Amino acid sequence: MSLFEKKWFKIMFGIILFLLIVMLLKVNQFILTPIVVLLKTIFLPFVIAGILFYLCRPLVKLLVKKKVPRWIAIISAYLAMILIIYGIVKLVGPVINDQLETFVANLPEMVSTVTNWIKYLQENQNTFPSFIQDALLNASDNIQSKIEANVGNIANGILGVFSFIGGFINTIFYLVLVPFILFYMLKDGDQFAPSVAVLFPKSKKKHVLNILSEMDKTISTYIQGQMLVSIIVGILLFIGYLIIGLKYSLVLAMFGMFTNVIPFLGPYIAVIPAVLVALFQEPKMVLYVAIIMLIAQQIEGNVVSPNVMGKSLNIHPLTIIVLILTAGNLMGIIGIIFVIPAYSIGKVLVVNIIKIFKES
């Protein structure tokens, strides 16, 4: 066997060629500018359409299996999705709006409570060690004026976040591009894998189809499973908050449901506003909130997720932490949300490529 036919040589040659292409692209970045602009333009619509595709596909497959024409099945999925969203907005929207208005109205009182705590600490600072006294003096000199000056900004910021979310959702459904992309994904999605496999030699087609099938299963499991798990977590939090009588229970539970899509960090982010509200409502309720969050996460981690997602996305917790920290530093919140499915897809790809090389 000649040197050029050896596996290690082919691998080394491929790596060198890849690095050379990267170096040339870096030197000639202007070549990539139009591609980057195009990707930024189509990224969000394709991501949204892709998520909706995996949520709608089970219904479309079920209807097609019942001998319903595919185009009617797709329209039925569209109608089902619109009805679900309309029902949620109709039922939950007014309650969320009332709770937000109440929260903003009570915000000055919350600020006043913080101010009273600061005054209490200042008046009783002689009972604390000297280093704590110095820290209190340095920290509380201007804190009251800063809080009072920013009350309006805090309220506007909170309303702005929810207004942005509402506007974002409305924009999605008014865009023509997302439904258009989704329609063709649902219509021709089954043809994607065979179309890609055609580009490879006959000896590799079976491996390519297996890889694409595993990747499809991984993405489907993650999106559908994560959606179901988040909804269950939101319901558990809402029930728990209602039991302890926590104010703004629906808003806080929905916030917990949305943040649950963030791997590892989601529960910690979700508990922050709940703890703050409990602290202002009645300090002892902080303990109740912590207990409810702990119970919800134990149920989610030990009962819900294992049964919904199984072991198809089995990733070590240390690996998740490293991935989240790295993705967060590189791409922010978007990176944190997408790093786990991206890693799972990459893992499937690498494992299967290594398997192919071992067999050949």
C-alpha positions, -999 to +999 in steps of 0.1 A: +000+000+000+014+033-010+017+063+013-012+081-005-035+052+002-029+051+040-057+063+062-035+085+085-021+102+054-056+109+040-067+123+074-036+145+077-040+157+042-077+166+048-068+186+080-040+205+062-063+213+033-091+225+056-067+247+075-054+261+043-089+270+031-096+287+065-064+307+062-072+318+026-108+328+036-094+348+065-070+367+043-098+373+018-126+381+041-144+402+016-154+370-002-174+359+028-192+392+034-222+385+010-225+350+024-225+363+060-252+389+052-273+363+035-270+339+064-279+366+089-310+375+068-323+339+065-311+325+098-341+335+120-369+326+096-353+292+089-347+285+127-384+294+135-396+274+105-374+244+116-388+245+151-423+246+138-416+219+114-406+194+141-437+205+162-461+201+132-446+170+116-461+144+139-497+157+131-489+158+094-475+122+094-505+110+114-530+125+089-511+113+059-511+078+075-549+081+077-549+086+039-554+124+041-538+143+012-505+159+023-515+194+014-547+191+035-527+176+064-503+206+062-532+231+062-548+212+092-515+216+111-514+253+103-550+257+116-543+236+147-513+258+155-532+290+150-561+278+171-538+268+200-520+302+199-553+321+197-567+300+226-537+306+248-536+344+241-574+347+247-573+328+280-539+339+294-534+373+278-558+393+300-544+377+332-508+384+323-517+420+314-534+425+348-505+410+367-480+432+348-500+463+355-502+454+392-465+447+393-456+481+378-480+499+401-464+482+432-429+488+420-425+521+440-436+504+472-410+477+466-384+504+461-396+520+494-391+487+512-355+485+499-349+520+511-363+512+546-339+482+548-310+505+539-320+530+565-324+502+591-289+489+583-274+524+585-291+531+619-280+498+634-246+496+617-228+500+651-239+464+659-219+451+630-181+445+628-161+475+615-154+460+580-192+455+575-198+491+586-174+504+560-190+483+533-224+495+543-213+531+542-197+528+508-225+508+493-255+528+506-243+564+501-262+569+469-282+537+465-315+553+475-313+582+450-301+558+423-330+534+428-356+562+429-341+577+398-344+544+379-378+533+390-393+546+357-365+529+337-371+496+355-408+497+349-404+507+312-377+480+308-400+453+322-429+465+300-405+468+271-394+432+274-429+419+273-439+443+246-409+430+226-420+394+231-455+402+221-444+421+190-419+394+181-446+367+182-470+388+161-443+396+136-435+359+131-471+351+121-474+381+098-442+373+080-448+355+047-414+338+047-418+316+078-451+299+067-437+296+032-405+279+043-425+257+068-449+246+040-421+233+018-404+217+048-436+198+056-443+190+019-408+179+008-390+172+041-389+134+035-370+140+003-341+159+020-321+128+031-323+110-003-314+142-021-282+146+000-273+109-003-273+112-041-242+134-039-221+106-024-208+074-039-231+043-038-209+026-012-214+056+012-251+062+006-263+038+033-239+055+059-251+090+048-287+080+052-281+066+087-262+097+098-290+120+085-316+098+101-299+099+135-294+137+132-331+142+124-341+120+154-317+140+177-331+174+166-367+161+168-362+146+202-347+178+215-372+203+202-404+182+209-390+170+242-378+205+254-412+220+245-431+194+264-407+195+294-409+233+295-447+233+295-448+207+323-423+228+344-444+259+338-475+241+350-458+227+381-445+262+390-479+278+385-496+252+407-469+256+434-471+294+433-509+293+436-506+270+466-483+294+485-503+324+473-474+341+455-484+372+436-479+374+398-480+336+398-489+332+361-463+357+349-436+341+370-446+305+360-445+315+323-411+332+328-399+299+343-414+280+314-395+301+288-362+301+307-363+263+310-352+261+273-318+275+285-297+244+295-285+242+331-289+280+338-326+281+331-339+272+366-315+296+383-327+325+360-363+315+366-361+316+404-346+352+406-378+372+399-399+347+420-375+352+450-376+390+446-414+390+445-416+366+475-391+388+494-413+419+490-446+401+496-434+382+527-398+373+535-406+337+547-421+330+513-386+329+498-382+295+515-415+283+499-404+295+465-371+277+468-388+245+479-413+247+450-385+253+425-365+224+440-395+201+438-403+211+402-367+206+391-365+172+408-397+161+391-384+174+358-349+159+361-359+125+375-394+118+361-403+141+331-371+145+311-360+108+313-395+097+301-398+124+274-363+126+260-350+092+271-312+088+268-308+100+232-293+133+244-273+118+273-246+144+279-224+146+310-232+176+333-196+188+332-197+188+294-229+209+295-213+234+318-182+238+296-204+240+264-226+267+280-197+288+292-179+286+259-210+293+238-221+321+261-187+339+258-187+334+220-223+341+210-243+352+241-278+339+249-283+325+213-252+303+217-264+291+251-298+280+237-285+263+206-252+248+219-267+215+233-285+205+201-255+216+180-232+195+201-256+165+199-256+168+161-219+171+160-215+141+182-237+120+159-216+131+129-182+124+145-192+090+159-206+078+126-176+092+106-152+073+129-173+042+125-172+045+087-134+049+088-130+018+110-151-003+087-133+008+055 
